[in-house]
Amino acid sequence: MGADPKTRSFTLPSQIADVPGTEGWQSMYPYYTRFQPQDDQRFWFYNAMHFPEPMPAFDALTAEVPYEGLGAFTTRIFAFPTTMGIEHRIVNGRIYITANPVTDPAEIQRRLAIFQERAGYYYENWDQLFREWKVRLENLIHELEAIKVPKLPEFDEAEVVMKAKGLGQNHYVRENFHRVIELFSKMWHHHFEMLMLGYGAYMVFFDFCKKAFPETPDQTVARMVAGIEVLMFRPDDELKRLAKLAIEFGVDDLFAADCHAKKVMDDLGARGEAGRRWLAELDKSREPWFNMSTGDGFYHHHLSWNDDLSVPFAALPRYVEQLRRGESLERPTERLKKERGRIIAEYRELLPSEDERQAFDQMLGLSHLVFPFVENHKFYCEHWFTSLFFKKVREFGALLVAQGVLAEAGDVFHLQYVEIESALADVSLAWAGGGKPLLDPKNVTLIGFGIGCIVALGVACVMTRDTVGQSVKETRRLVDALSWAAVLPQMLGMLGLVFSDAGVGKAVAHVTTAYVNLDYRFVAVAVYCIGMALFTMVMGNGFAAFPVMTGGVGVPILVGVFHGNPATMVAIGMFSGYCGTLMTPMAANFNMVPAALLELPDKNAVIKVQIPTALSLLVVNIFLLNWLMFM
C-alpha cells in the first residue's frame, strides 16, 4: 500500500483498486483472505520479505498454513504475553499482514504466568528437544516421500482381491492428497514449535546490547550470536566437494563455463569408471542437500536444485577453476570463531558493573543455546520438506493431465487446493463409473458461455413474455438466412491457430525485431496495430490475424517488455484488425457480397469508400493503444 501524497497517509485497504487487466482476481483466493470494511481501522503492511511476488492460487496455502502454525504457538500454546497471532489478507495477489497485540496489563500478566512455565520447560530442555525435533522432521519428510499418487489403471491390481484390501485406487486419490496437505500443516506447526522462543531469546539479548551500546551496528550483535557451522552452508559445501572429486577423478575438463547439466552427466556416463564414480558421489550429495529451493520455499516455481540441476552445475565450473589455481575453498571457521570471541570479549569489558556482565553472559549463553535451531530449521522446513511438497502436488497435477483434466501438470498450481480436491473427486467418480470427468478446467470459458446463454434466454422470455419455442424458431430462421457464413468466424479463427502453430508468429517476431527497432514503445505499438490490419487483409478476418500478431509482437513485446495491459491490447488490437477488414476483398461477406447484391459495376466499390475511414481509425487506434495500454 503506497502513501497518499494529498492526505500524507497510507492508502486504506478499501481504496486499493484492481490492477488493470486483473479484474476478478478475488476468485483465485479463499473468501477469508479478502479485506473487510473494518480492516480500514488497522495497520497492514506488505510482507515482501516472504512473498515478493503475486501469489498463484495454490501457493496462497504457503501463507495460510504458516500463519495458522505461528498463531497456534504464540496465542494458544505458549501464550506469549504481549502478542497473539498474525492475520493476513490478499489484494491484487499480494500478501498483507497485521499483528494482534495484547495491550491490557492484567491480560499481559495472566498470559505471562502461563508463558514462563511453558517457555521455561523448553529453554531448560532445549538440546534434547531439538534432537527430538530433528527426528520428527526427518520422519515427516520420509512420510511425505512415501505417499504414492494412484495411477487409476483400467483395472485395479489383482492383489486388491487376493489380499482382500477392500479399497479401490480411487479411494487413495482423495486420502493421499489430503495426507499431503495435512503433512504440510504439521510441518509448519513443527516449524514454529521452537522458532519464536529462539527469536525471543535473541531479541532480549539484542535489546540489552542496543541499550548498553547504542552505537553498535545490528550486524555486530548478530555476529556475537551467529553460528559457524550452519546447515544452510552444507549444500554449497557439497558442490565444493564435488569440484574436488572432479579434479581427483580426472573429469574436470567437462566442467567448463556455461556447461549444461544433462550434457555433462551424459558425457560422464561415457567416461568409464571415473565418470560413474563422480555420478555416484553426485547422487550422495543430492539427497538431501540438493533439496535446496532457488527461492525461499513459498512459491512452486522456485524449483529446488534437484528439480533444476542447472543451478548447482552453474557453480561447479567456478569452484573447479579456483581449485586449479590452487585456491582454498574451505570456509575459515577457526578464524571466524576467534573473531566472534574477540568481539564478545571487547563488548563485555565495556560494561560498567559485574551484574551487567553476568546478565550479558546469561543472555548470550541462552542465545547460543537456541540459535542452532534458528539457523538450521530453515533447511528442514522451507527447503527440504517444501521442495518435496511441491513435487508431490505436481504429481497429482500429472494425474489430472493423464485423466484429461489439465493440459500440463504445472497447471495444478493455478487452482486453490480445495479446487484440486474437487477435480480429483470428479476424476475418482469418472474412473469408478467408467465415464469421463464432467468439468474440464480447459473448457470453463465455454461452460461459462453456455450458462450465460441459458440465463439470457430466460431473461429474454420474461422480458418479451414469449416462449422458448419461439426462440428456437427465430434461431432456426437466422441460421438458415446466414447459411455457411454463420461458422465463418470460427473457421477463420482456426486458420489463425494453424498459422500460429506453423510458426508464423515466431517468424513475424523474428522479422520485426531484426528489421524494426522495437526499443521504442510507440514503434512497437504501431507495428502491432498495422500488422493486425495487414494480416487481416491477407487472411480476410481479424480472428485469423489475432493469434499471429499477438503471439509474435503483442505478448512478447508489448506485454513482456513494456508491461502493457493485455486486456487493452486485445480490445484495440482486434479493432485494428477490423480496419483491415474494411480494406480487403478477402472479407467477402463484408465487402464483395454487398457489391454483388447491389449490382455495382465496380466490385471493389465498397472497399474504396471504406479505405479513408479504415486508415483514419487505424491511426487513432495506434495513439489510443499507446496511451490506454500503459496507464
VEXSE-867349 format. One line per field, with one value per residue (C-alpha): residue in three letters; residue number from 1; x, y, z. Coordinates in steps of 0.5 Angstrom, whole numbers. Layout:
% VEXSE-867349
resn = (ALA  ...)
resi = (NUM  ...)
x = (X  ...)
y = (Y  ...)
z = (Z  ...)
END
This chain:
% VEXSE-867349
resn = (MET  GLY  ALA  ASP  PRO  LYS  THR  ARG  SER  PHE  THR  LEU  PRO  SER  GLN  ILE  ALA  ASP  VAL  PRO  GLY  THR  GLU  GLY  TRP  GLN  SER  MET  TYR  PRO  TYR  TYR  THR  ARG  PHE  GLN  PRO  GLN  ASP  ASP  GLN  ARG  PHE  TRP  PHE  TYR  ASN  ALA  MET  HIS  PHE  PRO  GLU  PRO  MET  PRO  ALA  PHE  ASP  ALA  LEU  THR  ALA  GLU  VAL  PRO  TYR  GLU  GLY  LEU  GLY  ALA  PHE  THR  THR  ARG  ILE  PHE  ALA  PHE  PRO  THR  THR  MET  GLY  ILE  GLU  HIS  ARG  ILE  VAL  ASN  GLY  ARG  ILE  TYR  ILE  THR  ALA  ASN  PRO  VAL  THR  ASP  PRO  ALA  GLU  ILE  GLN  ARG  ARG  LEU  ALA  ILE  PHE  GLN  GLU  ARG  ALA  GLY  TYR  TYR  TYR  GLU  ASN  TRP  ASP  GLN  LEU  PHE  ARG  GLU  TRP  LYS  VAL  ARG  LEU  GLU  ASN  LEU  ILE  HIS  GLU  LEU  GLU  ALA  ILE  LYS  VAL  PRO  LYS  LEU  PRO  GLU  PHE  ASP  GLU  ALA  GLU  VAL  VAL  MET  LYS  ALA  LYS  GLY  LEU  GLY  GLN  ASN  HIS  TYR  VAL  ARG  GLU  ASN  PHE  HIS  ARG  VAL  ILE  GLU  LEU  PHE  SER  LYS  MET  TRP  HIS  HIS  HIS  PHE  GLU  MET  LEU  MET  LEU  GLY  TYR  GLY  ALA  TYR  MET  VAL  PHE  PHE  ASP  PHE  CYS  LYS  LYS  ALA  PHE  PRO  GLU  THR  PRO  ASP  GLN  THR  VAL  ALA  ARG  MET  VAL  ALA  GLY  ILE  GLU  VAL  LEU  MET  PHE  ARG  PRO  ASP  ASP  GLU  LEU  LYS  ARG  LEU  ALA  LYS  LEU  ALA  ILE  GLU  PHE  GLY  VAL  ASP  ASP  LEU  PHE  ALA  ALA  ASP  CYS  HIS  ALA  LYS  LYS  VAL  MET  ASP  ASP  LEU  GLY  ALA  ARG  GLY  GLU  ALA  GLY  ARG  ARG  TRP  LEU  ALA  GLU  LEU  ASP  LYS  SER  ARG  GLU  PRO  TRP  PHE  ASN  MET  SER  THR  GLY  ASP  GLY  PHE  TYR  HIS  HIS  HIS  LEU  SER  TRP  ASN  ASP  ASP  LEU  SER  VAL  PRO  PHE  ALA  ALA  LEU  PRO  ARG  TYR  VAL  GLU  GLN  LEU  ARG  ARG  GLY  GLU  SER  LEU  GLU  ARG  PRO  THR  GLU  ARG  LEU  LYS  LYS  GLU  ARG  GLY  ARG  ILE  ILE  ALA  GLU  TYR  ARG  GLU  LEU  LEU  PRO  SER  GLU  ASP  GLU  ARG  GLN  ALA  PHE  ASP  GLN  MET  LEU  GLY  LEU  SER  HIS  LEU  VAL  PHE  PRO  PHE  VAL  GLU  ASN  HIS  LYS  PHE  TYR  CYS  GLU  HIS  TRP  PHE  THR  SER  LEU  PHE  PHE  LYS  LYS  VAL  ARG  GLU  PHE  GLY  ALA  LEU  LEU  VAL  ALA  GLN  GLY  VAL  LEU  ALA  GLU  ALA  GLY  ASP  VAL  PHE  HIS  LEU  GLN  TYR  VAL  GLU  ILE  GLU  SER  ALA  LEU  ALA  ASP  VAL  SER  LEU  ALA  TRP  ALA  GLY  GLY  GLY  LYS  PRO  LEU  LEU  ASP  PRO  LYS  ASN  VAL  THR  LEU  ILE  GLY  PHE  GLY  ILE  GLY  CYS  ILE  VAL  ALA  LEU  GLY  VAL  ALA  CYS  VAL  MET  THR  ARG  ASP  THR  VAL  GLY  GLN  SER  VAL  LYS  GLU  THR  ARG  ARG  LEU  VAL  ASP  ALA  LEU  SER  TRP  ALA  ALA  VAL  LEU  PRO  GLN  MET  LEU  GLY  MET  LEU  GLY  LEU  VAL  PHE  SER  ASP  ALA  GLY  VAL  GLY  LYS  ALA  VAL  ALA  HIS  VAL  THR  THR  ALA  TYR  VAL  ASN  LEU  ASP  TYR  ARG  PHE  VAL  ALA  VAL  ALA  VAL  TYR  CYS  ILE  GLY  MET  ALA  LEU  PHE  THR  MET  VAL  MET  GLY  ASN  GLY  PHE  ALA  ALA  PHE  PRO  VAL  MET  THR  GLY  GLY  VAL  GLY  VAL  PRO  ILE  LEU  VAL  GLY  VAL  PHE  HIS  GLY  ASN  PRO  ALA  THR  MET  VAL  ALA  ILE  GLY  MET  PHE  SER  GLY  TYR  CYS  GLY  THR  LEU  MET  THR  PRO  MET  ALA  ALA  ASN  PHE  ASN  MET  VAL  PRO  ALA  ALA  LEU  LEU  GLU  LEU  PRO  ASP  LYS  ASN  ALA  VAL  ILE  LYS  VAL  GLN  ILE  PRO  THR  ALA  LEU  SER  LEU  LEU  VAL  VAL  ASN  ILE  PHE  LEU  LEU  ASN  TRP  LEU  MET  PHE  MET)
resi = (1  2  3  4  5  6  7  8  9  10  11  12  13  14  15  16  17  18  19  20  21  22  23  24  25  26  27  28  29  30  31  32  33  34  35  36  37  38  39  40  41  42  43  44  45  46  47  48  49  50  51  52  53  54  55  56  57  58  59  60  61  62  63  64  65  66  67  68  69  70  71  72  73  74  75  76  77  78  79  80  81  82  83  84  85  86  87  88  89  90  91  92  93  94  95  96  97  98  99  100  101  102  103  104  105  106  107  108  109  110  111  112  113  114  115  116  117  118  119  120  121  122  123  124  125  126  127  128  129  130  131  132  133  134  135  136  137  138  139  140  141  142  143  144  145  146  147  148  149  150  151  152  153  154  155  156  157  158  159  160  161  162  163  164  165  166  167  168  169  170  171  172  173  174  175  176  177  178  179  180  181  182  183  184  185  186  187  188  189  190  191  192  193  194  195  196  197  198  199  200  201  202  203  204  205  206  207  208  209  210  211  212  213  214  215  216  217  218  219  220  221  222  223  224  225  226  227  228  229  230  231  232  233  234  235  236  237  238  239  240  241  242  243  244  245  246  247  248  249  250  251  252  253  254  255  256  257  258  259  260  261  262  263  264  265  266  267  268  269  270  271  272  273  274  275  276  277  278  279  280  281  282  283  284  285  286  287  288  289  290  291  292  293  294  295  296  297  298  299  300  301  302  303  304  305  306  307  308  309  310  311  312  313  314  315  316  317  318  319  320  321  322  323  324  325  326  327  328  329  330  331  332  333  334  335  336  337  338  339  340  341  342  343  344  345  346  347  348  349  350  351  352  353  354  355  356  357  358  359  360  361  362  363  364  365  366  367  368  369  370  371  372  373  374  375  376  377  378  379  380  381  382  383  384  385  386  387  388  389  390  391  392  393  394  395  396  397  398  399  400  401  402  403  404  405  406  407  408  409  410  411  412  413  414  415  416  417  418  419  420  421  422  423  424  425  426  427  428  429  430  431  432  433  434  435  436  437  438  439  440  441  442  443  444  445  446  447  448  449  450  451  452  453  454  455  456  457  458  459  460  461  462  463  464  465  466  467  468  469  470  471  472  473  474  475  476  477  478  479  480  481  482  483  484  485  486  487  488  489  490  491  492  493  494  495  496  497  498  499  500  501  502  503  504  505  506  507  508  509  510  511  512  513  514  515  516  517  518  519  520  521  522  523  524  525  526  527  528  529  530  531  532  533  534  535  536  537  538  539  540  541  542  543  544  545  546  547  548  549  550  551  552  553  554  555  556  557  558  559  560  561  562  563  564  565  566  567  568  569  570  571  572  573  574  575  576  577  578  579  580  581  582  583  584  585  586  587  588  589  590  591  592  593  594  595  596  597  598  599  600  601  602  603  604  605  606  607  608  609  610  611  612  613  614  615  616  617  618  619  620  621  622  623  624  625  626  627  628  629  630  631)
x = (0  3  2  -3  1  -5  -7  0  -3  -2  -8  -13  -15  -22  -18  -14  -16  -15  -9  -12  -13  -13  -21  -24  -17  -21  -24  -17  -16  -21  -26  -23  -17  -20  -20  -26  -29  -27  -20  -19  -18  -12  -5  -3  4  6  10  15  21  17  12  16  11  4  1  -1  -8  -5  1  -3  -3  4  2  -5  -2  5  0  -4  2  5  -1  -3  4  4  -3  -5  0  6  1  6  5  4  2  -2  -2  -2  -8  -6  -10  -9  -10  -8  -4  0  0  -1  -1  -2  -1  -6  -2  -4  -5  -9  -4  -8  -8  -1  0  -4  -1  6  5  3  9  14  12  12  17  22  21  23  29  31  31  33  38  34  28  32  35  28  25  30  28  21  22  26  20  15  20  20  13  11  16  13  6  4  0  -5  -5  -12  -11  -16  -17  -15  -9  -11  -8  -14  -18  -13  -11  -18  -16  -23  -21  -20  -15  -20  -20  -13  -13  -17  -14  -7  -8  -11  -5  0  -4  -4  3  5  1  4  11  9  7  14  17  14  15  21  23  19  22  29  28  25  32  36  31  32  40  39  35  40  46  43  41  48  52  47  52  54  51  46  51  56  51  49  56  56  51  51  54  60  57  51  47  45  52  52  49  55  60  57  59  66  67  64  69  75  73  72  79  81  78  80  74  74  75  68  66  67  64  56  56  49  48  45  50  56  52  52  59  61  57  61  68  68  70  72  65  61  64  63  56  55  58  53  47  50  50  43  40  38  43  40  33  35  30  32  28  25  20  14  13  12  16  22  25  30  37  34  29  33  41  43  43  49  52  53  57  61  66  68  70  74  77  79  82  86  89  91  86  83  75  75  71  76  72  77  79  71  71  77  74  67  71  74  68  65  70  71  64  64  69  66  60  61  59  59  52  51  57  53  47  51  54  47  43  49  49  42  42  48  44  38  41  43  35  34  39  38  31  30  34  29  23  23  28  28  20  17  21  18  11  11  14  8  3  6  5  -3  -3  0  -5  -10  -7  -7  -14  -15  -17  -11  -6  0  2  4  -3  -5  -2  -7  -12  -14  -12  -20  -21  -16  -20  -26  -22  -20  -27  -29  -23  -25  -32  -31  -26  -31  -37  -33  -34  -30  -29  -35  -32  -25  -22  -19  -27  -29  -30  -34  -38  -39  -41  -47  -49  -49  -54  -59  -59  -60  -65  -69  -69  -71  -77  -79  -78  -82  -87  -86  -84  -77  -80  -81  -74  -72  -76  -72  -66  -67  -69  -63  -58  -62  -61  -54  -52  -45  -43  -45  -39  -34  -31  -30  -27  -22  -20  -18  -14  -10  -9  -6  -1  1  2  6  11  8  8  15  17  14  17  24  23  20  26  31  29  25  27  22  26  21  15  11  14  12  5  5  8  3  -3  -1  1  -6  -9  -5  -5  -13  -13  -9  -13  -20  -21  -19  -20  -15  -10  -10  -6  -1  1  -1  4  9  9  3  5  13  14  8  7  13  18  14  9  3  -4  -6  -14  -13  -8  -13  -19  -15  -11  -18  -21  -14  -16  -23  -19  -16  -23  -25  -20  -19  -23  -22  -27  -32  -38  -37  -34  -36  -43  -46  -43  -46  -53  -53  -50  -45  -41  -34  -34  -29  -33  -35  -28  -26  -31  -29  -21  -21  -25  -21  -14  -16  -19  -12  -8  -13  -12  -5  -5  -10  -7  0  -4  -9  -5  0  -4)
y = (0  7  13  18  25  29  27  25  18  11  8  5  -2  0  5  0  -1  -7  -7  -6  -13  -17  -16  -21  -24  -25  -31  -34  -34  -36  -31  -30  -27  -21  -14  -13  -6  -6  -7  0  2  -3  -2  -7  -8  -12  -18  -17  -21  -28  -26  -22  -24  -24  -31  -36  -39  -46  -42  -38  -44  -42  -36  -39  -45  -42  -36  -42  -45  -39  -36  -43  -43  -35  -35  -41  -46  -42  -36  -30  -24  -18  -21  -26  -28  -25  -24  -24  -21  -22  -16  -16  -22  -19  -22  -16  -18  -15  -17  -18  -14  -15  -9  -10  -10  -15  -20  -19  -21  -27  -29  -28  -33  -39  -37  -37  -44  -47  -43  -45  -52  -51  -47  -52  -58  -54  -59  -65  -62  -60  -67  -70  -64  -66  -74  -72  -67  -73  -78  -73  -72  -79  -80  -75  -78  -85  -82  -85  -82  -87  -88  -90  -96  -99  -105  -105  -109  -117  -116  -112  -118  -123  -120  -117  -110  -108  -101  -98  -94  -88  -88  -87  -81  -77  -80  -79  -71  -70  -73  -69  -62  -65  -66  -59  -56  -61  -59  -51  -53  -56  -50  -45  -50  -47  -42  -36  -38  -38  -31  -28  -30  -27  -21  -20  -20  -15  -10  -11  -9  -4  0  -2  0  5  6  -1  -4  -9  -14  -13  -16  -21  -24  -25  -30  -33  -40  -42  -49  -47  -53  -48  -48  -55  -55  -51  -55  -61  -57  -56  -63  -65  -60  -63  -70  -68  -66  -72  -77  -73  -71  -63  -62  -63  -57  -51  -45  -45  -52  -56  -61  -66  -66  -66  -72  -76  -75  -77  -83  -85  -83  -90  -92  -85  -82  -87  -85  -78  -79  -84  -78  -73  -78  -78  -70  -70  -73  -69  -63  -61  -60  -53  -48  -43  -38  -38  -44  -40  -41  -47  -44  -43  -50  -54  -56  -63  -60  -56  -58  -52  -48  -53  -54  -47  -46  -52  -49  -43  -48  -52  -46  -44  -51  -51  -44  -47  -43  -46  -47  -48  -43  -40  -43  -42  -35  -34  -37  -33  -26  -28  -29  -22  -18  -21  -20  -13  -11  -15  -11  -4  -6  -2  -7  -14  -15  -13  -17  -23  -21  -21  -28  -31  -28  -29  -36  -37  -34  -39  -45  -43  -40  -47  -48  -41  -42  -50  -50  -47  -52  -58  -54  -48  -52  -60  -61  -56  -58  -65  -62  -58  -64  -69  -64  -63  -71  -70  -65  -70  -75  -70  -69  -77  -76  -71  -65  -61  -59  -59  -62  -55  -52  -55  -49  -45  -48  -47  -53  -54  -54  -59  -63  -62  -64  -70  -72  -71  -76  -81  -81  -82  -87  -91  -90  -92  -85  -78  -72  -67  -61  -60  -54  -52  -51  -47  -41  -45  -47  -40  -38  -44  -42  -35  -36  -40  -34  -30  -34  -34  -26  -25  -30  -26  -19  -21  -25  -30  -38  -42  -45  -38  -37  -44  -42  -35  -38  -43  -37  -33  -39  -41  -34  -34  -41  -42  -35  -37  -41  -37  -33  -40  -43  -36  -37  -44  -41  -37  -42  -46  -40  -40  -47  -47  -42  -36  -32  -33  -31  -25  -23  -25  -20  -15  -15  -16  -10  -5  -2  -4  -1  5  3  8  4  -3  -1  2  -5  -9  -5  -4  -12  -13  -9  -12  -19  -19  -16  -22  -27  -24  -24  -21  -27  -31  -25  -24  -31  -29  -22  -23  -28  -25  -18  -17  -21  -22  -14  -10  -14  -18  -12  -6  -9  -6  -8  -15  -13  -6  -9  -15  -10  -5  -10  -13  -6  -5  -12  -10  -3  -9  -12  -6  -5  -13  -17  -23  -21  -23  -23  -16  -12  -17  -20  -13  -10  -16  -16  -8  -10  -5  -4  -4  -10  -6  0  -2  -2  4  8  5  6  13  11  5  9  14  9  5  12  13  6  7  13  10  4  7  12  7  1  4  8)
z = (0  -2  1  -1  -2  -1  6  8  10  8  3  6  4  2  -3  -7  -14  -18  -22  -30  -33  -27  -25  -21  -18  -12  -14  -14  -7  -1  2  8  5  3  6  10  12  19  16  15  22  23  20  15  11  5  7  2  5  5  -1  -6  -12  -13  -11  -15  -13  -10  -7  -2  2  4  7  10  14  17  20  23  26  28  31  35  39  40  42  45  46  49  51  49  54  49  43  40  32  25  21  13  7  0  -5  -12  -11  -5  2  7  15  21  29  34  40  48  51  57  63  67  61  60  67  66  60  63  68  63  58  64  66  59  55  62  60  53  55  60  56  49  47  48  45  39  38  38  33  28  28  28  22  18  20  17  11  9  11  5  0  1  -1  -7  -13  -15  -23  -24  -29  -33  -28  -21  -19  -17  -10  -8  -9  -7  0  1  2  0  -2  -10  -12  -13  -5  -5  -9  -4  2  0  -3  4  7  3  6  13  13  10  16  21  18  20  27  28  25  30  36  38  33  37  43  39  37  43  47  41  42  49  48  42  46  52  47  44  51  53  47  43  37  36  29  29  25  30  35  30  30  37  37  30  29  25  23  20  16  10  8  7  0  -2  1  -2  -9  -7  -5  -12  -15  -12  -14  -21  -21  -17  -22  -28  -31  -29  -36  -37  -32  -37  -36  -39  -39  -39  -33  -38  -43  -37  -34  -41  -42  -35  -36  -43  -39  -36  -28  -27  -29  -26  -19  -20  -21  -15  -11  -14  -12  -5  -5  -8  -2  2  0  -7  -4  -4  -6  -11  -7  0  0  -1  -9  -13  -19  -14  -16  -12  -14  -15  -20  -24  -24  -28  -21  -18  -25  -26  -19  -21  -26  -22  -16  -21  -23  -17  -15  -21  -19  -12  -8  -2  -2  6  10  15  21  26  24  25  32  34  31  35  41  41  39  45  50  48  49  55  58  56  61  68  73  75  75  68  66  69  65  59  60  61  56  51  53  52  45  43  46  42  35  32  32  29  24  22  22  15  11  14  13  8  3  4  6  2  -4  -4  -2  -9  -12  -9  -11  -18  -19  -17  -23  -27  -25  -27  -34  -35  -34  -39  -34  -34  -40  -36  -29  -27  -28  -22  -18  -22  -17  -10  -6  -5  -12  -13  -9  -13  -19  -16  -14  -21  -23  -18  -20  -27  -26  -22  -26  -33  -35  -36  -32  -33  -32  -36  -33  -40  -42  -37  -41  -46  -40  -38  -44  -44  -37  -40  -46  -42  -37  -43  -46  -39  -38  -46  -45  -38  -42  -48  -45  -50  -50  -51  -57  -61  -59  -62  -69  -69  -68  -74  -79  -77  -78  -85  -87  -85  -88  -88  -86  -79  -78  -82  -76  -72  -79  -80  -72  -73  -79  -75  -70  -76  -78  -70  -69  -76  -73  -77  -70  -69  -76  -75  -68  -72  -78  -74  -68  -74  -78  -74  -68  -62  -57  -57  -55  -60  -65  -62  -62  -69  -71  -67  -70  -77  -77  -75  -80  -86  -83  -83  -90  -92  -88  -89  -82  -75  -71  -76  -75  -68  -66  -71  -69  -61  -61  -65  -62  -57  -52  -52  -54  -51  -45  -44  -45  -44  -39  -42  -40  -44  -44  -47  -52  -54  -55  -59  -63  -65  -67  -71  -75  -77  -80  -85  -86  -89  -94  -97  -102  -98  -93  -98  -93  -91  -98  -104  -103  -102  -108  -112  -108  -110  -117  -117  -123  -119  -115  -110  -110  -102  -101  -104  -100  -93  -94  -91  -85  -84  -85  -80  -75  -75  -74  -68  -65  -65  -61  -56  -55  -54  -49  -45  -45  -41  -36)
END
